[in-house]
Each structure stands twice: as structure tokens, then as C-alpha cells.
Amino acid sequence: AVVGRLGTGSSGINAEYGEVEDIIANIFPRKMAELDKLAKNELFMLSRDAEVKKASRASIIFAQPLKSDGPPPAKRRKNSESMENGNEVETSRTIIRVKQNTVVNEVTSIIHPEIREASEYFGKIKMWIQLQVPKIEDGNNFGVSIQEDTISEVGGYFEYLRSAFDECYRYHGTRGKIASKVMKYPSLDDYAQYLCEVDCKQFQLIRILTNELKMIYSCVYDILNKNSEKIKQPRSQTSINLY
């Protein structure tokens, strides 16, 4: 029974090795080419900054003024809902909705799947290298140190991508809070400008992330290829035969 379990585990490791080999040899070069093309796409051009600002302004929907042929209504009595810090809230510019920024959403919907995919690849590679680390022995640990450095490097990129993924979600939370202020204080232009600046910042973040994702693929690909022998066999066969 024990032998059977060991055999199954070995087959699983071999299957994992084959998948990682395919990721490094075939998928990484393809992803680098795709991301290079994507970074140069007009959707991610810096010139779209003006378009982002326009979409931000267009996301603020004002209520249409009601037309009436009758006499003007009596002056509205002030109550607790119309008072903020002792000042009456202006109702002539009523905002009924703040929509999402269409430009930011467009580029985010493209880069999100790329981040998820890269995170999955790096997680598999990190686990695969970890499984190649031999038992602790005295001496001849240079190859093991290379494995550990590679695990640390790949793990760092993995954590960076996870943080970037979370940042994309935090943007919506931040923007939602600002949008509530825009609706509450429609006469304060600074909140509308703040909303616009947050949208522009997020668009630039997505642009930078697209280029960085390409560089991350390139760096990991380079590290794995230069150190492939030590990663697969951290200790020389001669040293192994001495034990």
C-alpha cells in the first residue's frame, strides 16, 4: 500500500514537472509577445488620459429639471435633511447617479485575466521548485541556495501580482466613497475633480501594470533558463554517489 502511494505521488510530480516545462518553454514566450503587443495597443496609450477625464465627467448623471407652467412653489421649509453643518444643501444640481468610468473598466477587464493567469503560473513554478529541493546535508549546497533564491524571486513576483489584483478592487471602494460625496455635495467641484483624478490614476496604474507584467514574465523566464540545471539537479551526481 505504501509503495502504491509513493508511486502515485511520483507520477503526480512527473505530471507537474511536465506542466511546468510547458509553461516555461511555450507559454512564457507567447505571453511575453502578447503583452508586448497589448502594451502598444491604442487602448493603453497615454493619449487616452483626456478620454478618461471625459468619461469621468460623463459618469456623473444630473437629474433633469422639471418644467412647470404654474406659479413657483412656496419656499421649501428647512428641515434636518436639507441642513449640513448649519447650511442649506443646494438642490438645484441634484445628482441621481454616478456611473463607472467606461474607459477604466475597459482596460481593467483586459488586464484582470492576465494577472490571474500569471499568478497561477508563478504559483505552480514556485511549488515545483520547492519539490526539487533535496534533504538537508552538509556541504555541496550551492545548487540548493540557487533553488531557494529562485523560489524567493518567483514568490516575490507572485505576491506583487496578488497585491496589484487587490489594488484594482480597492479602486472601486475608493471611487464609491468619493462618488457618495459627489452626490451629497453637488455644488462642490473639488469632489468631482477628485473623482476624475482617481480615475486617471487608476488608468495609469493599469498601463504601468501591463508593462510590468511583461517584464515579470521576461525576468522569471530568464532566471529559470539560466539556472535550469541547478534547479533540476542542485547537487552534482558525483557528490551524490559519495554518500
Beta strands, then each sheet from edge to edge (+ up, - down):
strand 1: 60-62
strand 2: 83-84
strand 3: 87-88
strand 4: 95-98
sheet 1: 1+ 4-
sheet 2: 2+ 3-
end
